[in-house]
Amino acid sequence: MNLIMKKELHELVYNPKTILNVFLMLVLPHIPNLKHSLFLYHIIIASSIFAGGQFIYDSFYNETVYGGKIFILNMKISPIVSYLQKVFISVAVCLSTLPINIFLTKIQFYISDLLFIMPLCFFSTTIMYLASIVLKKYEASAGFVTIGISLIALSFIMSFGSILCKMLFSIVLAFISFFATYYLSNSTYYRSQV
């Protein structure tokens, strides 16, 4: 396991805001008014998607504030590789909350829904990463932008009847967000944020 991945795992375990966010996203579907909602399935998916967002924001923020990004660039590691490692851990956090919420609420879940939930988690964490770059010092604004865009995307995707349409649209969103991140991470604006 390389040094950057170890750093990301260490940051995941010892970041109290990330642990608190995951805990809140596990508790959210069990609030009495929400537990009996017609949209409980959507709430479970949304809370699972948002569980990893805090990690990717804090990870990028800590790297820029404490000079970790300069260390990574001096090691000749591409910013996109660092970003993909952050997204991998963030998506793993998102997907780890999903079965816990499904088990605790005993809601009917289809395994085929993972085909659109995984790219949607990738899209949501990438939007949070982009928001953390653009809105570096404004965590609340970055969170609101991410939640807003992700909820609009989730609502639009859930309006499709076919799992194939849901999957294709979420994959397209994931690719668009990946290429936006790739473009931004190679820009001078990104270098100025570091």
N, C-alpha and C positions, 0 to 999 in steps of 0.2 A: 504494500500500500504506500503510495507516494506521500510526500510531506504535506502537500496541499489538502489531500483528502483527510489526513489525520487532523490537520488544523480545523477543517470544517466539522468533523465529528466531535472534536473537543469543544468547538464553539456551540454545537447543538446541545451537548450534554450540560455544559456549564452556563447556558444563557437562560436566566430566569424568565425573561419576557417570552421567549419561545415556549418554554414549558408551561407558563401560565396561559398563553394563547391556545396551546393544544388542549389544556384542561378545560378552558372555556368553550372550545369548539366541541368537546365531548359532552359538556353539560347542556349546551344550547338546545338540542332537540328534546331534552327532558323537562323543560320548563312547562308547567301544567297547561298553559294556553296553547303552546306550540305542539305539545305531545298529541293532542287530539285534533290537530289542524288537518285540513284536506291536503295541504301542501307539505306534509311531514317528509315525504320522499325527497322533495326539492330542498327542504331545509337540511336534511342529512347530507345530501350531495354538496350543497353550498358550504356547510360547516366543515366538511372534509376538505374541500378545495381551499378554504381560507386557513386551515390549520398550519400549513407550511409557509404562509406569506410572511409572517413575522421573522422567521429564521432568515430568509433571503435578504430582507431589509437590514436586519441587524448585522448580518455577515458583511454585506457591502459597506454599511456605515462604519463598522469597526475597522475594516481594512483601510478606508479612506482617512478616518480620524487618527488612527494609530500608526499609519505608515505601512501597513501590511501590503497594500497594493503596489507600492514602490518595490518592496522585497520580492513580490511575485514577478513584477516586470524585470527586475534585475536577474532573476533566475532564468530569464528567457522563456517563461511560460506564457503562452498566448492568453489574452484576457478571455477569449471564448472558451478555452479549456477550463479556466477557473470558474467561469459562469456555468458551464455544463455540470461541473462537480457540485456547485451550489444547488442547481436545479434538480440534480439527481437526488440529493438528500432531502430537498424540500418536497419533491413529489413522493418520496418514500414516506415522509411524515404525513403528507396528505392521505396517501393510500392506507397508512396504518390506522388512521382514525375511522376510516369507512367501515371495516368489519366490526369494530367495537360498537359504533353507533347502530349498525344494523342488528347486531346481536342483542343489544340492550333494548331497542325499541320493538324488536320482533316484527319488523316490517318486511313485506315480500320484496326481494331483490333479485334481479336477473343478472347472471354472470356476464351476459352479453353487453350490459350497460357499462362494463369496464372499458369496452372499446371506445367509448366517447368520453368517459370520465378521466382516463389517463391523459389523453391529449389536452383535455380541458384543465387539468391540474398543471400541466406543463405551460399552457397559455397563461393561466392565472399567476403562477410564480414568475413567469417571464415579464408579465405586465408589472408586477411588484418590483422586479429588478430594474426595469426601465424607469419606473416612477422613482425608485431610490436614487438613480443616477441623476435624473432631471430635477427632482425635488429633494436634494440631498439633506437639507437641514429641517425639513418639514415632514415628520413621520406621519402625523395625522392626515395631512393632505395626500401623501403617497398612499396611505391606507384607504382613504375615501375614493381616490381615483381607481385603485385596484378593485375595491369592492363594487363600485358602480359599473365599471366595464365588465367585470366577471359576472355580475348578476344579470346584466343585459344579455351577455353571451349565453349564459345558462338558460335564461327565459326563452331566448330565441331557439336554442337547440332543443329544449324540452317541448317546444311547439310542434316539432316535426313528429310525424307518426312512425316513420320508418327508422329502425336502428342504423341502417346504412346511411341515411341522410344525416343523422346525428353524428355518426362517426366521421363521415367525410367533411362536414362543416367544422367539427372540432379539430380535425387534422389540419385543415386549411388554416384555421386560426393559429394553431401551434406553429406551423411553418412561417406564417407571416410574422408572428412575434419573434421567432428565432432569427429570421433575416433582419428584422429591425434591430435586434440586439447585436447581431454580427456587424451591421453597418455602424451602429453607435459605438461599439467597443473599439472600432478601428478609426474613429473620428478624433479630431483634435479637441472636441468638446469633452470627450471621455478622458483624454489625457489631462485636460485642465482641471477636471474634477478630482483627479488623483492627487 
